[in-house]
């Protein structure tokens, strides 16, 4: 009997179905399996005795309904007290409902005699080592058979407990009484039972091997699998080369070894070699060659998936093509080969999975399906159709209808997740709601359909984003949890599911009560798992991620520290050699990185880099998780460069990002993001070193990323903005007007893609306004400035009063309005600019790192208004604000120069010697950054003149300082005013720019 890797499985809500039919007729004890039977006489036998009772026809229906393995054919065995008869083997196509055997079988003349009838599915067409899989077996008297036949009543088989579908739903046996003199038909002869000890041992070993292998597939008990292999090895030893059953014995052993390799992740050499040997003994034309080719192809595809062996992939393709060429399109083997081949075409190459960035979740993988996954895929393909068929057997009052409905709903959910057909998920939800209605509150089996429906609603929410689906799912999961009291083994899963859904709702609605409840549930779930439980590390990671999310929302350091502790505990449960250690290393490293951003402790960043480095070392070249580790480490190295400016960190980050990018094929969903990351790092290095090659490479990468995000792609606007920013940077470096024009055109396209209400609209408005302001500065086209102001007003309106970027947006708009005032002289622009700067200053209280900037910006506006209107109070206010900026800012040079400039203007205005003295003191502060003694103007001038003679400089900012010329000009002006009292005004002041 063949153990096929591709099986026909049905998954109910409990993921199990009975393995053997339980018929209404009393079953006999299980019949022993035998080697292929031999006829007593090679010819036909004609009976000429007195009246006989003969089976003239046997008709079976739905033989493949629910069959779990790929059948080669079917046969019937009829056993009387003295003889045993076997019909011929007949193949059945997938759409064939009825199989009929017209082979006369002699029954005992005594009508009270018992007859045993068994229906089998066999999995080999060549020499068989046993009957096959028993589908139906029952005992009936000859009189009952005659009665059923005379009244045209088939023998019906009802489903067993918890059974949804099963093969062979009915059997009709035609029985006739006839006298010997009118018997012209050849009657089937009974089988001869072999008596060889070796043959008997071969049968026993083969039967035991199949039995243990089948039990392993149900229970996943590794000992059963090991024992199964041993039995098949002993069976093969009884079939030396040249034995007619040698190929079948090799095939059985290969099948069991393949299952072992899949379960343990070991090398596939043994099963592949055995399948190849069996195939050699089954040359072209052999009836069992196609099934051998199919299994060998699956093993080779599995090898390709694990090791990327292209030779194995090519060989598998050739084998599958041959199977499809020689098998009937409606055969079970053809269908299995077709599914395998389609999967091979759909996933032709191995590629990296998605990165686990701080979350314990399954990675999205592009690997071809493994043989085990292929079996499930075939199973689902068959099972959905079979469940629809099964619904036809039951009316609305049938006890089994509710189970069929629930199973079908779950299967449709699974198919939706593979194919994305919205009709499947809608129908699944409808069926599961119908199932739940059949299980009202208080029903003992309400738990299963309720859980299934909750899962279906959540899947549909993820697809469509309908909040009502999520709300209903959470309500159902809450009810499910209420059904599993403390101590129930299902409580952990219910706690986990509800916590997960509440976390999802928090992500969408930001209601912190959902997150608080999710954390409480996750804590309770974690407490149910002992320290050595296999799921404890995952539960630790889930709770840690939820605590970290709450930290990001509330900023409570305790949540961050608890998350760190949980990730450390999870890492300790995954020591060296654990397959998930690299994931825990990455999770802990990501938390350290977050704490560095929060507290600024360099050690956290260093530790994060060290952990990411260790994680990377655990994922060698070819591992699907290597991309994620490369990305994480590159990101942290880039962050450390931003803080310490060690260009070696940046160089290493770029090298890692290039390797990560090389792992992604041109059509990989993450390639555009990887292109952007590398481009941004190259752009940063250009700004640091000024190497044009880095800038050009960054531009090329951003263009490639944009090409991967065509019209309609959700991230196209981001790529447009990135490319526009690079063009702007190149304009700043080379001064090519076309780069600036292109940047504005691309930012305009990006803005058109983010409609009102889109959270990214603010950024696009800001970017376009900034570039238009830059072009105005170069070309003085006031239309650019007007458009920039309009865009900045819209951007500002999108930010609530407590938004972290509002003060910057206020300053940007104020500076643009101030520029337009200087260009057109409209007092309204000046007043609006001052009002905006005041609001920005109000958002930057004492202690804010940017308060001095806002103080200076507002002071400059007062100074401009003084020059425009001549109100001395404006000048006094400017002096006061500059003075406050001078005190609050650690770098006092710019603030003190501005203050000195304002004092000098005040001096001119009031002709006050005291003010002139204050001018000297302020300039001295700007130059020496120390508190000077109170000196007269003449004394200050004399000190500066002596410093000039001694040092060869004015005592100002060092040579090359960006503000040196302003200080020189301000001092020259002060000296001239202190000596001649001229009224000209040429003091340079700093004006605010876009933040």
Secondary structure, 3 states (H helix, E strand, C coil): CCCCCCECCCCCCCCCCCCCCCCCCCCCCCCCCCCCCEECCCCCECCCCCCEEEEEEEEEECCCCCCCECCCEEEEEEECCCCEEECCCECCCCCCCEEEECCCEEECCCCCCEEEEEEEEECCCCCCCCCCEEEEEEEEEHHHHHHHHHCCCCEECCCCCCCCCCCCCEEEEEEEEECHHHCCCCEECCEECCCCHHHHHHHHHHHHHHHHHHHHHHHCCHHHHHHHHHHHHHHHHCCCCCCCCHHHHHHHHHHHHHHHHHHHCCCCHHHHHHHHHHHHCCCCCCCCHHHHHHHHHHHHHHHHHHHCCHHHHHHHHHHHHHHHHHCCCCCHHHHHHHHHHHHHHHCCCCCCCCCCCCCCCCCCCCCCCCHHHHHHHHHHHHHHHHHHHHHCCCCCCCCCHHHHHHHHHHHHHHHHHHHCCHHHHHHHHHHHHHHHHCCCCCCCCHHHHHHHHHHHHHHHHHHHCCHHHHHHHHHHHHHHHHCCCCCCCCHHHHHHHHHHHHHHHHHHHCCHHHHHHHHHHHHHHHHCCCCCCCCHHHHHHHHHHHHHHHHHHHCCHHHHHHHHHHHHHHHHCCCCCCCCHHHHHHHHHHHHHHHHHHHCCHHHHHHHHHHHHHHHHCCCCCCCCHHHHHHHHHHHHHHHHHHHCCHHHHHHHHHHHHHHHHCCCCCCCCHHHHHHHHHHHHHHHHHHHCCHHHHHHHHHHHHHHHHCCCCCCCCHHHHHHHHHHHHHHHHHHHCCHHHHHHHHHHHHHHHHCCCCCCCCHHHHHHHHHHHHHHHHHHHCCHHHHHHHHHHHHHHHHCCCCCCCCHHHHHHHHHHHHHHHHHHHCCHHHHHHHHHHHHHHHHCCCCCCCCHHHHHHHHHHHHHHHHHHHCCHHHHHHHHHHHHHHHHHCCCCHHHHHHHHHHHHHHHHHHCCHHHHHHHHHHHHHHHHCCCCCCCCHHHHHHHHHHHHHHHCCCCCCCCCCCCHHHHHHHHHHHHHHHHHCCCCCCCCCCCCCCC
